[in-house]
Amino acid sequence: MVHKAAIRSLLEYVCVDGDTVICHFRCSVKDKIVTSRVPFEPYDGKIVLSWIDIIFHPIRSYNRYYHTPITIYGNNCDETIVLKAFENISKYFIWSDKEEKYIYNNGI
């Protein structure tokens, strides 16, 4: 089970660098920072482009893809860039019932 509110508490810094989002997650218990890079693109599954659309309607396809709002983080959203970034590095954290937060775990 993913504890979304706890992930937000780990988030120290987010940087958008062109087409990449870099998220820094910091464990306050062990004072460790783990960085994750993900593409800066919509993750909500709303954008589905077929090859026919791309070939025969390139401008409409471009506008549909690049002008869709992107959620970096939202409390009520299950698909955000921060959550995808955390999934990439989640092996470095374990959930602590005692602390009620994620703790750095060396990727074990």
C-alpha positions as CSV (number, residue, x, y, z in Angstrom):
1,M,0.0,0.0,0.0
2,V,1.3,3.4,-1.0
3,H,1.0,6.2,1.6
4,K,0.6,9.2,-0.6
5,A,0.7,11.8,2.2
6,A,3.9,10.2,3.5
7,I,5.5,10.5,0.1
8,R,4.7,14.2,0.0
9,S,6.5,14.6,3.4
10,L,9.6,13.0,1.8
11,L,9.6,15.5,-1.0
12,E,12.4,18.0,-0.5
13,Y,12.8,19.5,-4.0
14,V,11.3,19.3,-7.5
15,C,13.0,20.7,-10.5
16,V,11.6,20.8,-14.1
17,D,14.5,20.6,-16.5
18,G,13.2,20.8,-20.1
19,D,11.4,17.5,-20.6
20,T,12.6,15.9,-17.3
21,V,11.3,16.3,-13.8
22,I,13.9,15.7,-11.0
23,C,12.5,14.9,-7.6
24,H,14.6,14.8,-4.4
25,F,13.2,12.6,-1.6
26,R,14.7,13.1,1.8
27,C,14.5,10.7,4.8
28,S,14.6,12.9,7.9
29,V,15.3,9.9,10.2
30,K,18.6,8.9,8.4
31,D,19.2,12.2,6.6
32,K,19.5,10.6,3.2
33,I,18.4,12.0,-0.1
34,V,17.4,9.9,-3.1
35,T,16.9,11.5,-6.5
36,S,14.6,10.3,-9.2
37,R,14.2,11.5,-12.8
38,V,11.0,11.0,-14.8
39,P,9.8,12.4,-18.1
40,F,7.8,15.5,-17.9
41,E,4.7,14.1,-19.6
42,P,1.0,13.5,-18.6
43,Y,0.5,10.3,-16.6
44,D,-3.2,10.3,-16.2
45,G,-4.0,8.1,-19.1
46,K,-6.3,10.6,-20.7
47,I,-4.1,11.1,-23.8
48,V,-4.2,8.2,-26.2
49,L,-2.9,9.0,-29.7
50,S,-3.2,6.5,-32.5
51,W,-0.7,6.3,-35.3
52,I,-3.5,7.5,-37.7
53,D,-4.1,10.6,-35.6
54,I,-0.3,11.3,-35.5
55,I,0.1,10.8,-39.2
56,F,-3.1,12.5,-40.5
57,H,-3.7,15.1,-37.8
58,P,-0.2,16.0,-36.5
59,I,-1.1,19.5,-35.3
60,R,-4.2,18.3,-33.5
61,S,-2.2,15.4,-31.9
62,Y,0.6,17.8,-30.9
63,N,-1.9,20.2,-29.3
64,R,-3.7,17.4,-27.5
65,Y,-0.5,16.0,-26.0
66,Y,1.4,19.2,-25.2
67,H,-1.5,21.4,-24.0
68,T,-2.9,18.9,-21.5
69,P,-2.4,20.0,-17.9
70,I,0.2,18.0,-16.1
71,T,-0.2,17.3,-12.4
72,I,3.2,17.3,-10.6
73,Y,1.5,16.4,-7.3
74,G,-2.1,16.4,-6.1
75,N,-3.6,15.0,-2.9
76,N,-6.7,13.6,-4.8
77,C,-4.8,12.2,-7.8
78,D,-3.4,8.7,-8.1
79,E,-1.3,9.4,-11.2
80,T,1.2,12.3,-10.7
81,I,4.8,12.9,-11.6
82,V,5.9,12.8,-8.0
83,L,4.2,9.4,-7.4
84,K,5.8,8.0,-10.6
85,A,9.2,9.4,-9.4
86,F,8.8,7.7,-6.0
87,E,7.9,4.4,-7.7
88,N,11.3,4.5,-9.4
89,I,13.2,4.8,-6.2
90,S,10.8,3.1,-3.7
91,K,13.2,0.2,-3.2
92,Y,15.3,2.6,-1.1
93,F,12.5,3.2,1.4
94,I,10.5,1.0,3.7
95,W,7.3,1.9,5.5
96,S,7.7,2.2,9.3
97,D,4.5,1.6,11.3
98,K,6.2,2.9,14.4
99,E,7.3,6.2,12.7
100,E,4.3,6.3,10.4
101,K,6.5,7.3,7.5
102,Y,8.9,6.0,4.9
103,I,12.5,5.4,6.1
104,Y,15.6,5.1,4.0
105,N,16.7,1.4,3.7
106,N,19.7,1.3,1.3
107,G,17.7,-0.3,-1.4
108,I,17.6,-3.7,0.3
